[in-house]
Amino acid sequence: MRWSKILHNISGIYKNIISTGLLIFALAVPCIVSAEEDTDIVNEAELDYIEESAYDSSTAYINDIEILGSNIIKADYILSQMSLKKGDLYDKSKMQQDLKTIYKLGYFTERMKAVPVKNSNGTISLKIIVEENVPITDFTIEGNTVVSSEEIMQYLLPLKGKPQNIAAINQAMEQINQCYYSKGYILSKIDSLYDDPDGTLNISITEGRINSISITGNEKTKQYIIERNIMTEPGSVYNENQIKQDLVRLYSTQAFKDVNRTIEASKDDPDKFDVTIELKEQRTASVSVGGGLDSATGVFGSLGISDNNFRGRNQRISVTGMVGSGVLMSDSSILNKVNYQAEISFFEPHFLNADNSLMSRLYYRDLGSYQIPLAMERRIGLEGTLARRLKVNNRMSSTLTVGAEYIDLSEGDRARAINMYRSHGLSIADRAKELEGGLFLKVAPGLSYDSRDSFTNPRSGVIANVRFEEAFGLDGFDKTNGRLTGSVKKYIPIAKKSSLALTGRGGLKIHGSNMPEIMAYRLGGPYTIRGYKVNGVGTGTSFIMGSAELATPIPFVDKLKVNFLQNLRLTFWVDAGTVFNPTIASTLYDRPLQAITAGIGLKINMPGVGPLSIDYGFPLTNPGPNGNRNGYFTFGVGDMMY
C-alpha cells in the first residue's frame, strides 16, 4: 500500500489547523471506516468475497479455521479478532463481517477471501487467505532540530518489521506531535509522510520557526529595554514556554499594566510565523503621602516621590522621608523620641549585562536606639548591592553589598543610666563601651534561593538566604567584626487557598571580641518574636529562632470582588527563639533571653509595599519583669523572613 497518494489528499489539512494561535497536527486516514461507511479505496465486494461450495454450508459446523498468507502477523492474533470460532455454526454474514474486521486491523491489503471446505463428516474447514502490507523496514526523519532523531525514533521503532498499519502509524505521528507540544513547540507539525518501495517510511517535520518579532504599545519605554527582556529571537523555533517567560520578565519590570502576544503565519513563508508583543504602559511616576502605625516607628507620616520607569529605561528611583512618634510597646530602655528617616535609592535592573542588577541607596536615621538603653542613635550610610542570577539555577542569585556607615550614639538620659548600672552592680565606666559606634566599611557577600509560586500570597515553594558581613572599623580596627546570618522559609499548601509556612533563622558572630553592642542581634517585636516588645527577649552576639504560621482567607470575605479583601489573610502562628552571649542591655533589664509565643493576626500584601501585618501574641514562657503575660499587639511592614 502506498502512502504518497493518501498524503497528497490530506497534506493541505495540516497547514490550516489553527486554534487560539496554536497549530496542532491531526492525521486522518480515510481508509479506516466503519462497517456502515462507503469508501473509494476499499472494494466492499472484494472484502466480502467468499467461495461457497455446492452444499448448504449454513447448517455445517466449523471444524477448524486456517489463516493463509500471514507471515509477520501471528495467526492466533487474527483468530482472536474474529467473531466466528471453531465449533460455531457457520454463518456467511458473520464471515463477511470478520473479513472487514481483519482488514481494519490495518496490516493487510483488500485482497483477501474466505474459502469454506467440506469435510467427510459434514463439517467444514474454513480457510482465510490474506495478503500482508509491505513491511516497514526503516525510517528517515527530516526537518527536526529541537527534538533529536533518537527521541522521535522511540515512537517509530515499534512499527519496524511489521506490515504498514494505518492506525499504528497515526498513533505514532500523534505521539511525535505531543512530544513537541509538551516541550512548548506548539507550532510544529508533520509536513509530509510517504513510503519507499523498499519499505522505508519517510517523515518530514516543520518545526514552526519565527520569521519576525515586533513590539507595539510602548511610548515611553525605550525599545532596547523591551528587547533585552525578550530572549526569543527571529529564526528560532517558536517555544510557548520561553515566550511566557519573556512576558513575565516584561510584566515584572512594573512598566506595563498588560503584556500579551499574538502569532500569525508569515505572508512570505506559511511555514514561518510573525510574533507581535503587545504592551500597555502604565503610569510609573508617583507622589505618595501616607501614614500608619508600626511597632518600630510608632505613628508615622511619610512623603515619597518615585518613578519605576525612570527616563523610559526601566530604572527605579525614589526619594522618601518619614517622621515617626517613636517606638511603640517598648520597655523603658528605649527613649520615647520622635524619629526621622530619609532615603534616596536607585535601582538598575541590568547592570553591565542581563544577569546583573544594582541597588544603591543613601540613608539617614535619627531615633531612640532599639539596642542601646536610653541612647540616641544616628546613622548615615551609603551602600550598593550587586545581585547576579546564577546560570546553574535560575532560582538562585548571588549578592555582594559594599557600603560605608557612620553610627553615632549619644547619651539620652544619663541619670537613669547611672541608676540602672548601680542597681545591677555594674560599673558606669562600662557605659562608654556600650555607647561605642564608629565609621565602618562593610562588605557582605550573600546567596539566595526563591522557588515560591507567588510573591503576593505564596502557597508552595522555598525562599532561603545566607549572608556574611564583614565590618571593618575605619576609626579603630579593633572594632572590626564578622557576622553570619541565614534563614529559610518553606510554604506548604493546605486545602485550596491556605498555606503553612515554616521558618528558621539564625545569626552568629564569627569574630570580633570588641564588636560594638549596637551590632548585636536582637529578638522581640514584629519581625522576630511576636507577642514581646521590641528587644523584649534580649540582645546577644548569636541567636536562633523558628516560626510556624498558618495563613488562610477569611471565610466569605475572600468571595467579595475587592482586590484588597482577596489579599487579606487570617494567620495563626507560633514563634520561638533564644539569644546567646547576652549584651549589657539584656542584663540591665533582666530580659529572658528565650521565648515561645503563640498568636493570631491579619496580613495584607500591598503592591509596592509588601506584607503589612497586625498580630497579637501571648508569651507561653516567662516574659521577664518588663514583659506582660497577656501579650502585646505588634505592627509590622515587611516579611519577618528578613
C-alpha positions as CSV (number, residue, x, y, z in Angstrom):
1,M,0.0,0.0,0.0
2,R,1.4,3.4,-1.0
3,W,1.1,6.5,1.3
4,S,2.0,9.2,-1.2
5,K,-1.4,9.3,-2.8
6,I,-3.2,9.4,0.6
7,L,-0.9,12.1,2.0
8,H,-1.4,14.2,-1.2
9,N,-5.1,14.4,-0.4
10,I,-4.7,15.4,3.3
11,S,-1.4,17.4,3.2
12,G,-3.4,20.6,2.9
13,I,-5.2,19.9,6.2
14,Y,-2.1,20.3,8.3
15,K,-1.4,23.9,7.2
16,N,-4.8,25.1,8.2
17,I,-5.4,23.6,11.7
18,I,-5.0,26.6,13.9
19,S,-6.8,27.1,17.3
20,T,-6.1,30.1,19.6
21,G,-2.9,30.7,17.8
22,L,-1.7,27.1,18.2
23,L,-1.1,24.7,15.4
24,I,-2.0,21.1,16.3
25,F,-1.2,18.4,13.8
26,A,-4.0,15.9,13.0
27,L,-3.7,12.9,10.8
28,A,-6.9,11.5,9.4
29,V,-6.8,8.3,7.2
30,P,-9.9,7.9,5.1
31,C,-9.4,4.2,4.5
32,I,-10.3,3.3,8.1
33,V,-14.1,3.3,8.1
34,S,-17.0,1.8,10.0
35,A,-18.9,-1.1,8.6
36,E,-21.7,1.2,7.5
37,E,-19.4,3.7,5.7
38,D,-18.6,3.6,1.9
39,T,-15.0,4.1,0.8
40,D,-13.3,4.8,-2.5
41,I,-10.2,2.8,-1.5
42,V,-11.7,-0.5,-0.3
43,N,-14.0,-2.5,-2.6
44,E,-16.6,-4.0,-0.3
45,A,-17.3,-6.8,-2.8
46,E,-13.7,-7.9,-2.5
47,L,-13.8,-7.9,1.3
48,D,-17.0,-9.9,1.2
49,Y,-15.6,-12.4,-1.3
50,I,-16.4,-15.9,0.0
51,E,-16.0,-19.0,-2.2
52,E,-19.1,-21.1,-1.4
53,S,-19.3,-24.9,-2.0
54,A,-22.2,-26.6,-3.8
55,Y,-23.6,-27.9,-0.5
56,D,-25.6,-25.9,2.1
57,S,-22.8,-24.7,4.4
58,S,-25.3,-22.8,6.6
59,T,-26.1,-26.0,8.5
60,A,-22.5,-27.1,8.9
61,Y,-20.3,-26.5,11.9
62,I,-16.7,-25.2,11.7
63,N,-14.2,-28.0,12.3
64,D,-11.2,-25.7,12.1
65,I,-10.0,-22.3,10.9
66,E,-6.8,-21.8,9.0
67,I,-5.1,-18.5,8.2
68,L,-3.1,-18.4,5.0
69,G,-0.7,-15.7,3.8
70,S,0.1,-14.2,7.2
71,N,3.8,-14.2,7.8
72,I,4.6,-11.5,10.2
73,I,1.2,-11.1,11.9
74,K,0.5,-14.1,14.0
75,A,-2.4,-16.3,13.1
76,D,-3.5,-16.5,16.7
77,Y,-3.9,-12.8,16.8
78,I,-6.1,-12.7,13.7
79,L,-8.3,-15.6,15.1
80,S,-8.7,-13.7,18.4
81,Q,-10.3,-10.7,16.5
82,M,-12.9,-12.9,14.7
83,S,-16.4,-13.5,15.9
84,L,-16.6,-17.0,14.3
85,K,-14.8,-19.6,16.3
86,K,-14.0,-23.3,16.0
87,G,-17.2,-25.3,16.8
88,D,-19.6,-22.5,15.8
89,L,-22.3,-22.9,13.2
90,Y,-21.0,-21.4,10.0
91,D,-22.7,-18.1,9.2
92,K,-22.0,-16.3,5.9
93,S,-22.9,-12.8,7.2
94,K,-20.7,-13.2,10.2
95,M,-17.9,-14.4,7.9
96,Q,-18.3,-11.2,5.8
97,Q,-18.1,-9.1,8.9
98,D,-15.0,-10.9,10.1
99,L,-13.3,-10.2,6.8
100,K,-13.9,-6.5,7.3
101,T,-12.7,-6.7,10.9
102,I,-9.4,-8.4,9.7
103,Y,-9.0,-5.7,7.1
104,K,-9.5,-2.9,9.6
105,L,-6.6,-4.3,11.7
106,G,-4.6,-2.3,9.2
107,Y,-1.9,-4.9,8.3
108,F,-3.5,-6.4,5.2
109,T,-4.4,-5.4,1.6
110,E,-8.0,-5.6,0.4
111,R,-7.2,-8.8,-1.5
112,M,-8.5,-11.4,1.0
113,K,-11.1,-14.1,0.9
114,A,-12.6,-16.9,2.9
115,V,-13.0,-20.5,1.5
116,P,-15.2,-23.0,3.4
117,V,-14.1,-26.6,2.5
118,K,-16.5,-29.5,3.1
119,N,-15.2,-32.4,5.3
120,S,-16.4,-36.0,5.1
121,N,-18.1,-35.8,8.5
122,G,-20.3,-32.9,7.4
123,T,-18.3,-30.1,9.0
124,I,-16.3,-27.5,7.2
125,S,-12.7,-26.3,7.3
126,L,-12.6,-22.6,7.0
127,K,-9.5,-21.2,5.1
128,I,-9.0,-17.4,5.3
129,I,-6.5,-16.1,2.7
130,V,-4.9,-12.7,3.4
131,E,-2.1,-10.6,1.9
132,E,0.1,-8.5,4.3
133,N,1.0,-4.9,3.5
134,V,4.6,-4.1,2.7
135,P,6.5,-4.3,6.0
136,I,8.2,-1.1,7.3
137,T,12.0,-1.7,7.1
138,D,13.4,1.7,8.1
139,F,12.7,5.4,8.8
140,T,14.1,8.7,7.6
141,I,13.4,11.9,9.6
142,E,14.0,15.4,8.1
143,G,13.5,18.9,9.5
144,N,13.9,18.2,13.2
145,T,16.4,20.4,15.1
146,V,15.0,21.0,18.6
147,V,13.9,17.4,19.2
148,S,16.5,14.7,18.4
149,S,16.0,11.9,15.9
150,E,16.8,9.5,18.7
151,E,13.8,10.8,20.7
152,I,11.5,10.7,17.8
153,M,12.6,7.1,16.9
154,Q,11.3,5.8,20.2
155,Y,7.8,6.3,18.8
156,L,8.6,4.8,15.4
157,L,10.7,1.7,16.3
158,P,7.6,-0.4,17.5
159,L,6.4,-0.2,13.8
160,K,9.6,-1.5,12.4
161,G,9.4,-5.0,10.9
162,K,5.6,-5.0,10.9
163,P,3.3,-4.5,7.9
164,Q,2.3,-0.9,7.4
165,N,-0.6,-0.2,9.7
166,I,-2.6,3.0,9.2
167,A,-3.9,3.2,12.8
168,A,-0.5,2.4,14.3
169,I,1.2,5.0,12.1
170,N,-1.4,7.6,13.0
171,Q,-0.8,6.9,16.7
172,A,3.0,7.3,16.3
173,M,2.6,10.6,14.4
174,E,0.3,11.9,17.2
175,Q,2.9,10.8,19.8
176,I,5.6,12.8,17.9
177,N,3.3,15.8,17.8
178,Q,2.6,15.5,21.6
179,C,6.4,15.2,22.2
180,Y,6.9,18.6,20.5
181,Y,3.9,20.1,22.2
182,S,5.0,19.0,25.7
183,K,8.3,20.9,25.2
184,G,6.5,24.1,24.2
185,Y,7.0,23.8,20.4
186,I,3.3,24.2,19.7
187,L,3.6,25.3,16.1
188,S,5.5,22.2,15.0
189,K,3.8,19.8,12.6
190,I,4.5,16.7,10.4
191,D,4.6,18.2,6.9
192,S,4.7,15.1,4.9
193,L,4.8,11.3,5.2
194,Y,5.5,8.8,2.4
195,D,7.0,5.3,1.9
196,D,9.6,4.0,-0.5
197,P,9.2,0.7,-2.4
198,D,11.8,-0.9,-0.1
199,G,9.5,-0.2,3.0
200,T,11.3,2.9,4.3
201,L,8.9,5.4,5.9
202,N,9.9,9.0,5.3
203,I,8.8,11.7,7.7
204,S,9.3,15.5,7.2
205,I,8.7,17.9,10.1
206,T,8.2,21.6,10.0
207,E,9.0,22.9,13.5
208,G,7.5,26.4,13.2
209,R,10.3,28.9,13.0
210,I,9.8,32.6,13.9
211,N,10.1,34.9,10.9
212,S,9.9,38.2,12.9
213,I,9.2,39.7,16.3
214,S,7.6,43.1,16.5
215,I,6.7,45.3,19.5
216,T,3.7,47.6,19.8
217,G,2.3,49.9,22.5
218,N,5.5,51.3,24.0
219,E,5.6,55.1,24.0
220,K,7.9,56.0,27.0
221,T,9.8,52.8,27.4
222,K,12.9,52.5,25.2
223,Q,12.8,49.8,22.5
224,Y,16.1,48.3,23.6
225,I,14.8,48.0,27.2
226,I,12.0,45.8,25.9
227,E,14.2,43.8,23.6
228,R,16.7,42.8,26.3
229,N,13.9,41.2,28.2
230,I,12.9,39.0,25.2
231,M,15.1,36.0,24.9
232,T,13.2,34.6,21.9
233,E,14.9,35.5,18.7
234,P,13.8,35.6,15.0
235,G,14.9,32.4,13.2
236,S,14.5,30.3,16.3
237,V,11.8,27.6,16.7
238,Y,8.8,29.1,18.4
239,N,8.5,27.9,22.0
240,E,5.5,28.8,24.1
241,N,7.2,28.2,27.4
242,Q,10.0,30.6,26.5
243,I,7.6,33.3,25.3
244,K,5.7,33.0,28.6
245,Q,9.0,33.6,30.5
246,D,9.6,36.7,28.2
247,L,6.2,38.1,29.0
248,V,6.7,37.5,32.7
249,R,10.0,39.4,32.6
250,L,8.4,42.3,30.8
251,Y,5.5,42.4,33.3
252,S,7.8,42.3,36.3
253,T,9.5,45.5,35.1
254,Q,6.4,47.3,36.5
255,A,6.4,49.5,33.4
256,F,3.4,47.8,31.9
257,K,-0.1,47.0,33.1
258,D,-0.7,44.4,30.4
259,V,1.5,42.3,28.3
260,N,0.3,39.9,25.5
261,R,1.4,38.2,22.3
262,T,-0.2,37.3,19.0
263,I,1.0,34.8,16.3
264,E,0.3,34.9,12.6
265,A,1.5,32.8,9.7
266,S,4.1,34.8,7.7
267,K,2.8,36.0,4.3
268,D,6.2,35.3,2.8
269,D,6.5,31.8,4.1
270,P,3.5,30.0,5.5
271,D,5.8,27.6,7.5
272,K,7.1,30.5,9.5
273,F,5.4,32.9,11.9
274,D,5.3,36.5,12.8
275,V,5.1,37.2,16.6
276,T,3.8,40.5,18.0
277,I,4.4,41.6,21.6
278,E,1.5,43.9,22.6
279,L,2.2,46.2,25.5
280,K,0.1,48.6,27.5
281,E,2.2,51.1,29.5
282,Q,1.2,52.3,32.9
283,R,2.0,55.4,34.9
284,T,5.2,54.8,36.7
285,A,5.9,58.2,38.3
286,S,4.1,58.9,41.5
287,V,4.0,61.1,44.6
288,S,2.8,59.5,47.7
289,V,1.7,60.9,51.0
290,G,0.8,58.5,53.7
291,G,1.0,57.4,57.3
292,G,0.3,54.5,59.6
293,L,1.3,52.6,62.7
294,D,4.3,50.5,63.2
295,S,5.8,49.0,66.4
296,A,9.3,50.3,65.5
297,T,8.4,53.8,64.5
298,G,5.0,54.4,66.2
299,V,2.5,56.7,64.5
300,F,4.3,57.9,61.4
301,G,3.8,60.1,58.4
302,S,5.6,59.7,55.1
303,L,6.2,61.5,51.8
304,G,7.7,59.9,48.8
305,I,8.5,60.6,45.1
306,S,9.3,57.6,42.9
307,D,9.4,56.5,39.2
308,N,9.6,52.8,38.3
309,N,10.5,53.6,34.7
310,F,12.9,56.4,35.0
311,R,13.7,58.0,31.6
312,G,12.0,55.1,30.0
313,R,14.9,52.8,30.9
314,N,13.2,50.7,33.5
315,Q,15.4,52.2,36.2
316,R,13.8,52.9,39.5
317,I,14.4,56.0,41.6
318,S,12.8,57.0,44.8
319,V,13.1,59.7,47.5
320,T,11.3,59.1,50.7
321,G,11.1,60.7,54.1
322,M,9.3,59.6,57.3
323,V,8.7,61.1,60.7
324,G,7.5,58.8,63.5
325,S,6.4,59.4,67.0
326,G,8.7,56.8,68.5
327,V,8.9,53.1,69.2
328,L,5.5,51.6,70.4
329,M,5.1,48.9,73.0
330,S,8.7,49.0,74.1
331,D,10.1,48.8,77.6
332,S,11.7,51.8,79.4
333,S,15.0,51.1,77.8
334,I,14.0,52.9,74.6
335,L,13.7,56.7,74.6
336,N,10.3,57.9,73.5
337,K,11.7,60.2,70.9
338,V,10.5,61.4,67.6
339,N,12.5,59.6,64.9
340,Y,13.4,60.9,61.4
341,Q,14.3,58.7,58.5
342,A,15.1,59.6,54.9
343,E,16.4,57.6,51.9
344,I,17.3,58.0,48.3
345,S,17.5,54.8,46.2
346,F,18.3,54.0,42.6
347,F,17.9,50.6,41.0
348,E,19.4,49.5,37.7
349,P,17.9,46.1,36.7
350,H,20.5,45.4,34.0
351,F,23.9,46.5,35.3
352,L,26.6,45.7,32.7
353,N,24.6,42.7,31.5
354,A,21.2,41.0,31.7
355,D,22.2,38.7,34.7
356,N,23.2,41.6,37.0
357,S,21.2,44.3,38.9
358,L,22.4,47.1,41.1
359,M,20.6,48.7,44.0
360,S,22.2,51.7,45.6
361,R,20.9,53.9,48.4
362,L,21.8,56.7,50.6
363,Y,20.1,56.9,54.0
364,Y,19.8,58.9,57.2
365,R,18.2,57.8,60.5
366,D,17.8,59.6,63.8
367,L,15.9,57.8,66.6
368,G,15.9,56.5,70.1
369,S,18.2,53.4,69.9
370,Y,16.4,50.0,69.8
371,Q,19.5,48.2,71.2
372,I,21.4,50.6,73.5
373,P,19.3,51.5,76.5
374,L,18.5,55.2,76.9
375,A,20.7,56.2,74.0
376,M,20.2,58.4,71.0
377,E,21.2,56.8,67.7
378,R,22.1,58.4,64.4
379,R,23.1,56.6,61.2
380,I,24.3,57.9,57.9
381,G,25.1,55.3,55.2
382,L,25.8,54.7,51.6
383,E,25.7,51.2,50.1
384,G,25.3,49.4,46.8
385,T,24.2,45.8,46.3
386,L,25.1,43.9,43.2
387,A,22.9,40.9,42.5
388,R,23.6,38.3,39.9
389,R,21.3,35.5,38.7
390,L,23.1,32.2,38.6
391,K,23.0,30.2,35.3
392,V,23.3,26.9,37.1
393,N,19.8,27.5,38.6
394,N,17.6,30.4,37.6
395,R,16.0,30.4,41.1
396,M,19.4,31.2,42.7
397,S,21.2,34.5,42.9
398,S,24.3,35.8,44.5
399,T,24.7,39.3,46.0
400,L,27.6,41.5,47.1
401,T,26.9,44.5,49.2
402,V,29.6,47.2,49.7
403,G,29.0,50.3,51.8
404,A,30.1,52.7,54.4
405,E,28.1,53.6,57.5
406,Y,28.7,56.1,60.3
407,I,27.0,55.2,63.6
408,D,26.8,57.9,66.3
409,L,25.5,57.0,69.8
410,S,24.9,59.6,72.5
411,E,23.6,59.6,76.0
412,G,19.8,60.2,76.2
413,D,19.2,60.0,80.0
414,R,22.4,59.9,81.9
415,A,20.8,59.9,85.4
416,R,18.6,56.9,84.6
417,A,21.6,55.1,83.1
418,I,23.6,55.6,86.2
419,N,20.8,54.3,88.4
420,M,20.4,51.2,86.2
421,Y,24.1,50.3,86.4
422,R,24.3,50.8,90.1
423,S,21.2,48.7,90.8
424,H,22.8,45.8,88.9
425,G,26.2,46.2,90.5
426,L,27.8,47.3,87.2
427,S,30.5,50.0,86.7
428,I,29.2,53.1,85.0
429,A,32.6,53.1,83.2
430,D,31.2,50.3,81.0
431,R,28.6,52.8,79.7
432,A,31.2,54.3,77.3
433,K,31.8,50.9,75.8
434,E,28.0,50.4,75.4
435,L,27.8,53.8,73.5
436,E,30.6,52.9,71.1
437,G,29.7,53.5,67.5
438,G,32.1,54.4,64.7
439,L,32.7,54.5,61.0
440,F,32.6,51.1,59.3
441,L,33.3,49.8,55.8
442,K,31.0,46.9,55.2
443,V,31.5,44.1,52.7
444,A,28.7,41.4,52.6
445,P,28.5,38.6,50.1
446,G,25.3,36.5,50.1
447,L,23.4,33.8,48.3
448,S,19.6,33.5,47.9
449,Y,17.1,30.9,46.6
450,D,13.5,31.6,45.8
451,S,11.0,29.0,44.4
452,R,7.8,30.5,45.7
453,D,4.8,30.1,43.4
454,S,3.7,33.7,44.1
455,F,5.1,36.8,45.6
456,T,1.8,38.1,46.9
457,N,0.3,35.1,48.7
458,P,2.7,32.1,48.3
459,R,1.4,28.7,49.0
460,S,4.3,26.5,47.9
461,G,8.0,26.7,47.4
462,V,11.0,27.8,49.4
463,I,12.8,31.1,50.0
464,A,16.2,31.0,51.6
465,N,19.3,33.2,52.0
466,V,22.6,33.3,53.7
467,R,24.8,36.3,54.2
468,F,28.3,37.0,55.7
469,E,29.0,40.6,56.7
470,E,32.5,41.9,57.4
471,A,32.5,45.3,59.1
472,F,35.9,47.0,59.1
473,G,36.4,49.6,61.8
474,L,37.9,52.6,60.0
475,D,38.3,54.7,63.1
476,G,39.5,51.8,65.2
477,F,40.5,48.5,63.6
478,D,39.9,46.6,66.9
479,K,36.1,47.1,66.3
480,T,36.3,45.0,63.1
481,N,33.9,42.1,63.2
482,G,32.3,39.4,61.1
483,R,28.7,38.0,61.3
484,L,27.0,35.2,59.5
485,T,23.2,35.3,59.2
486,G,20.9,32.8,57.4
487,S,17.2,32.0,57.1
488,V,14.9,29.5,55.3
489,K,11.2,29.6,54.8
490,K,9.1,26.7,53.3
491,Y,5.5,27.0,52.2
492,I,3.2,24.0,52.3
493,P,-0.2,24.2,50.6
494,I,-3.2,23.4,52.8
495,A,-6.7,22.8,51.3
496,K,-7.4,25.1,48.3
497,K,-6.3,28.5,49.4
498,S,-4.5,28.2,52.7
499,S,-0.8,27.6,53.4
500,L,1.5,26.6,56.3
501,A,4.9,28.5,56.4
502,L,7.8,27.0,58.4
503,T,10.6,29.5,59.1
504,G,14.1,29.0,60.6
505,R,16.6,31.8,61.2
506,G,19.9,32.2,62.9
507,G,22.8,34.5,63.3
508,L,26.4,34.1,64.6
509,K,29.3,36.4,65.4
510,I,32.3,34.8,63.6
511,H,35.0,37.0,65.0
512,G,35.5,40.4,66.8
513,S,35.8,40.3,70.5
514,N,35.3,44.1,70.5
515,M,32.3,44.1,68.3
516,P,30.2,47.2,69.3
517,E,27.0,46.3,71.1
518,I,25.0,48.2,68.5
519,M,25.7,45.4,66.1
520,A,24.4,42.7,68.3
521,Y,21.4,40.6,67.3
522,R,18.0,41.3,69.0
523,L,14.8,39.3,69.5
524,G,11.4,40.6,70.2
525,G,8.9,42.7,68.3
526,P,7.0,42.4,64.9
527,Y,9.9,41.0,62.9
528,T,11.2,38.3,65.2
529,I,9.3,37.0,68.3
530,R,5.8,38.5,68.2
531,G,4.0,38.9,71.5
532,Y,7.1,40.6,73.0
533,K,8.1,44.2,73.0
534,V,10.9,45.3,70.7
535,N,14.1,43.8,72.3
536,G,11.8,42.1,74.9
537,V,13.5,38.8,74.6
538,G,17.1,40.1,74.6
539,T,20.1,41.1,72.6
540,G,23.2,39.0,72.1
541,T,26.1,38.0,69.7
542,S,24.2,35.0,68.4
543,F,20.6,33.8,68.1
544,I,18.3,31.1,66.6
545,M,14.6,31.2,66.1
546,G,11.8,29.4,64.3
547,S,8.2,30.0,63.4
548,A,5.2,28.1,62.1
549,E,2.3,30.2,60.6
550,L,-1.0,29.1,59.1
551,A,-2.4,31.7,56.7
552,T,-5.9,31.3,55.3
553,P,-8.5,33.6,53.7
554,I,-11.2,34.9,56.0
555,P,-14.4,32.8,55.3
556,F,-16.8,34.6,52.9
557,V,-14.7,37.7,52.8
558,D,-12.5,36.4,50.0
559,K,-15.6,35.9,47.9
560,L,-16.1,39.6,47.6
561,K,-14.9,41.2,44.4
562,V,-12.5,43.6,46.1
563,N,-8.8,43.1,45.5
564,F,-7.9,44.4,48.9
565,L,-10.1,41.8,50.6
566,Q,-8.9,39.0,48.4
567,N,-5.3,39.6,49.5
568,L,-6.3,39.6,53.2
569,R,-5.2,36.6,55.2
570,L,-6.0,35.4,58.7
571,T,-2.9,33.9,60.4
572,F,-2.4,31.6,63.4
573,W,1.2,31.3,64.5
574,V,3.8,30.1,67.0
575,D,7.3,31.8,67.4
576,A,10.2,30.5,69.4
577,G,13.8,31.8,69.8
578,T,16.8,32.2,72.0
579,V,19.7,34.7,72.3
580,F,23.3,33.6,73.2
581,N,26.0,35.7,74.8
582,P,23.8,38.4,76.1
583,T,24.8,42.1,76.0
584,I,24.8,44.6,78.9
585,A,21.4,45.8,77.9
586,S,19.9,42.3,78.4
587,T,21.5,42.2,81.9
588,L,20.3,45.7,82.8
589,Y,16.7,44.9,82.0
590,D,16.6,41.2,83.1
591,R,15.4,40.0,79.7
592,P,14.5,36.3,79.5
593,L,16.9,35.5,76.5
594,Q,14.5,32.8,75.3
595,A,10.8,32.8,74.5
596,I,7.9,30.9,72.9
597,T,4.8,32.7,71.9
598,A,1.5,31.9,70.1
599,G,-0.9,34.3,68.5
600,I,-3.3,35.4,65.8
601,G,-3.0,38.1,63.2
602,L,-4.1,39.7,59.9
603,K,-1.8,40.1,56.9
604,I,-2.4,42.0,53.7
605,N,0.0,42.2,50.8
606,M,0.1,45.7,49.4
607,P,1.6,46.2,45.9
608,G,4.9,48.1,46.1
609,V,5.0,47.9,49.9
610,G,4.9,44.2,50.8
611,P,3.2,42.4,53.6
612,L,1.5,44.5,56.3
613,S,0.7,42.7,59.5
614,I,-1.1,43.2,62.7
615,D,-0.5,40.4,65.3
616,Y,-1.5,39.7,68.9
617,G,0.8,37.3,70.7
618,F,0.7,35.5,74.1
619,P,4.0,34.5,75.8
620,L,4.0,30.8,76.6
621,T,7.2,31.2,78.6
622,N,8.4,33.7,81.3
623,P,8.1,37.2,79.7
624,G,10.5,38.7,82.3
625,P,9.9,41.6,84.7
626,N,9.4,44.1,81.9
627,G,7.1,41.9,79.8
628,N,3.4,41.2,80.0
629,R,1.9,37.7,80.4
630,N,-1.1,38.8,78.5
631,G,1.0,39.6,75.5
632,Y,1.1,42.6,73.0
633,F,-0.1,43.8,69.7
634,T,2.7,44.2,67.1
635,F,2.5,46.1,63.8
636,G,4.9,45.4,61.0
637,V,5.8,46.3,57.4
638,G,7.6,43.6,55.6
639,D,8.3,39.9,56.0
640,M,9.7,38.5,59.2
641,M,11.9,36.4,57.0
642,Y,14.4,39.3,56.9
